[in-house]
């Protein structure tokens, strides 16, 4: 855009809300999982998926069947693509500078392929996948890789159907941003940009930003506290919610992400 028009396409930007990624499990099964594997991570999830004896081998619970994990389709949902990026960082045990050689590493590709073979579902929507887990209970999924805010939105309804959901945080995490841009394009008039800016001011105001907490988002306005008594991070602390995030990975370059997605597609065949 700059090369063609000589100016920035974006004249103003803000993050309206943020949310990290989490593993969501039914508490009874999460407790059994952690008792066996000591932590919830992509490595231990992969071990559970590869366990041919399923829950019988994991926790002496043959009635629970195989371990069932879901994440969204990387080609159709941001959370699915972020899941692949986090898997890459987790495998290589680093939080920045994910490189092409990391994606082309044959050990990583083999591990990712084996991991993905065990995934039970590839939904096109994080919200739809979470809804299915709550509606159908453990028969659909034992665990999901989802946005933190999506789990928070369903914690209360899950309690009334199948019991508690518990949240586990990957040690190497990533932020999911919800950005707002005011465009400096030829089809956008000065008056339209002004109106867009006024609306952005409204969305970033304290009363509106506090409403983000109602649905489990972390407000983009840093003046909004998330540790108050009515905050979901306080109300649902027993479900594993935590304010602090251990380590946040940096977003990889676009060519690295494109090759990661291509590697995943090849590992799927016709799936």
N, C-alpha and C positions, 0 to 999 in steps of 0.2 A: 504494500500500500504506500509506504514511504517512497519507494523507488518510482512509483507511477505518479503519485500526487505530491510528493515532497512535504508531507506533513503526517503527524501521528493520527491514526484512525480513532483513537480513544482520547477524549479530552478530560474525562474524570472516571475514577473507578473506586469502588469500595467492596469489602467483603461483608455481606449482610449477616451471614452466620457461618459457623464452622462445625464440623463433626469428624472425629477420628473413626477408624475402623475398630470393630470388636468381634470376638467370637461369642455367640449367644448359644447357651445350652440349657436344657432342662436341668434344674438344680440337682435332682437325684442322680442323673446320669453324669452331670458335670463333676459331682463329688466323687463318683466311682472312677471317672476318667483321671482326675488329678491324683487320686490314691494310687492308681496304676502308673501313670506317666510323670507325676510330680508337677507338671505345668501344662497349660494349654498353649501350644505353639504350632506353627506350620509343620515342624518336624514331628511332633507327637501326634498331630492330626493325621499325618501321612502314615505313621506307624499303625494307628488304629484302623485306617482305611485298608491297609495291607493285611490286617489280621483276619485270616480265613475263618477262624473260630468266632469272629465277631465278639459280641458282648459276653459270650460264655468264656472266652479266653481273657477278655479284659477285666471282667468283674464277676465271673461265675453267674451270669444272668442270661441263660440261653433264651429265655422268653422275650428278651429285648431284640433278638435277631442280630443282623449285621450293623456295624456302625454306619450311620447315615449322615453325610455332610452335604450341605448345599452352598453354592455361591452363584451369583448371576452370570449371565453369558458375557464374556469380555467384549464381544462384538456388538452387544446390544445395551449394555448397562455400564456406567462408569465404575460402580463398585466391583464389578467383575474384572475390569481392567486393572483397577487399583490392587485387587487381590493378587493378580499375577506379578505386579511390580513388587509388592510386599514379599511374595514368595521368593522372588529373585534376591532381594536384599537379605532375607532371612537365610537362604541357602549359603550365600557368600559371606554372611556374618559382617556386614558393613551397613552404614547408614547414608552414604553419599557416594557420588562418582560411580554409579552403575554404568558399566561400559559394554560395548559390543562384545568383547571377548567373554564377559560374564554370561551373556545370553547364549553365545556359541559354545560354551563349555559343555562337553558331552555328558559329564556327570550330572550337571544341572538339568539338561534336557531329559535325561533318562529319569531322574527323580521327579520332574514335573509331569512327565507322561504317566508314570506309575501312580502319582498322586491323583491326577485328573481322571484316571480310569475308575477310581473308586467314588468319585463325586456322584451323588444321587440325582441332583437336579441342576439345571442351568436355566433359571428363570430369566425373563427379559426385564424384570423389575424387582428392585430390592424390597419395595413395599408389598408387592404381590407375594413374594417368597415368604416374607415374615408373616403375612396374613395367613398363608396356607399352613405354616408351622403352628400358629395359634389355633386355627380352626380344626386341624386334623390331629394335633398333638404329636407325640413321639412316633406315631406310625408313619409320619411324613419325613421328619428330620429329627436327629438327635442334636445337631449343631448347625449353625449358619455362620458365614462370614458376612457381616452387614455393617451399615452405618450405625454408630452409637445412638443417634436420635431416633432411628426407626425402632430399635429395641425399646427405648424409653417410651415411645408412643404406644407400645403393645404390652408393657409390663403388667398394667392393672387388669386388662382383659384376659391375659394368660392365667393370672391367679384364679380367676373365676371358672376356668375350664379344665386346665390340666396341671395346675400347681405353679410353683415359682420358676421363672426364667432366671438364669444367672449370667452375668457378663464377665468376660475375661479379656484383658487387654494384651495384644501382642507387644512384645518388648520393643520391636522395631515397627513403628506405626507410621501413618501418613494422615495429613489433614485433607479433608474434602471441603473445598471452599464453595460458597454460593455467591458469586460475584454479580455486581451491578455495574454496567458500563454506560456512560453517556458518549454516544458516537459523534465524531466530527466528520460526518460524511456529507456529500453534496446534496443528498435528499433530505437532510436534517437542517431545518432553519434555525436561526438564532433564537426565535421564540420557543421552538420545540426543545432545543437544548436547555433553555432556561426552565421550561416546565419539567423536563426530566430531572434536572438538578433539584428543583423544589420537591419533587416526589422522593428523590433519594434522601434529602434532608429529613423528610417525614419518616422514611423507613429506618433511618439511623437514629432517630430520636429515642430517648430513654423509654417512654411508655410503650412504643412499638417493639423496641428491642427486648424488653422484658417478656413480651408475648412469645418470643422465640423459645424461651425457656419452657413454656407450656408444652411444647412438642419436642423437648429434649435437645434443641440446638444450643450451641455455645454462641452467645451474641457477638456480633462483629464490633459492637461498641464496647471498648475496653472499660468504660466506666460502670458497666452493669456487672454487679457481683453475682457469682453463681454458687456461693456457699451460704446463702440465706436459708432460713428454716423451711420456706415453702419451695425451695429449689428441688427439682427431681434428683439432683446429685446428692442432696442431703436426705430426702424422703426415701430414696431407693438405694441408699448406701449398702444395706444388707444384701441387695441383689448384685453387689460387686461394682457398682458405679464408683468411679474415682475421678477427682478433678485433675490431678497431675497425670501427664502422659510421659512415659519413660524416655523414649528417644524417637524423634520424628525424622524420617528419611526425606532427603531432598528429591524433588521430581526429576526423573531422568530426561535426557535430551529426546526429542521427538523420534529421531532415527532409532534409538535404542528401544523405545516403546513399540515402534512399528515392527521391528524385528522380533521382539518378544511376542507380540500378537501373532506374527507369522509362524514362529516356532510352535506356539500353542495350537494354531490351526492345523499344522502338519501333524501334530501329535494326536489330533482328534479324528483324522481321516474324514469320514463322511458324517460324523456326528453333528 
